Amino acid sequence: MARNPFPGIITSIEEQPKVRRHLGQRVNVFVQGKFSFALDAELVERRGLRAGFLVTPNVLEELLHEDGDARAYARALHYLSYGPRSAAQVQQRLARDEWPPEVVARAVQRLTGEGLLNDAEFAARYVENRSLSRQRGARALRQELRIKGVARDEIEAALPDAEQEIDNAVAAVQSKLRLWSGLEERERQNKIIQFLQRRGFNYGTARAALNRLAEPS
């Protein structure tokens, strides 16, 4: 955007090279032969801007306002391209980029309306991935999702039920059983419980997993 965008009759519109993809496709707008401002390409098309179009002061203000929304939205899409995020994570990222709160709120609202932000789905996918890849217990997962700004109800709905949590705990400790096979039984049990608690399983789940492991195969 020019430092001092000015109104007048558009004489030409030129595409910018895609050097900053996180901002989406941009165009330069020339008024009376001089560069005046840059806009989101979709906004230009939607508003029907072309050579000969008169940009009044009021229209210029509207365009710059809408362009701020478009740039924040494009920045959020770029952030989401690296992987799923919670609404709060997107909000925090845009705030770090110094977008005004009202612009951030509109970008998050648009992404949510388009189904690109969905904390319930995000939490469910996060729990599934972390349970499998990192074998984390519900206590750890709950804390991690809180840090990511997911609401309590959505966290609880995503967490495994008690039986699945025990299954996850048994799976998590399998790789250690051979290592501890030569230990005395009490020490072996303590190792299992301590390991599972470090992984974010609560004591009750760790004991239930220990009992499950003691059952005849």
Buried (B, 14 or more C-beta within 10 A) or exposed (E): BEEEBBBBEBBEBEEBEEEEEEBBEBBBBBBEEEBBBBBBBBBBEEBEBEEEBEBEEEBBEEBBEBBBBBBBBBBBBBBBEEEBBBBBBBBBBBEEBEBEEEBBBBBBEBBBEEEBBBBBEBBBBBBEEBBEEEBBBBBBBBEBBEEBBBBEEBBEEBBBEEEEBBBBBBEBBEEBEEEBEEEEEEEBBBBBBEBBBEBBBBEEBBBBBBEEBEEEE
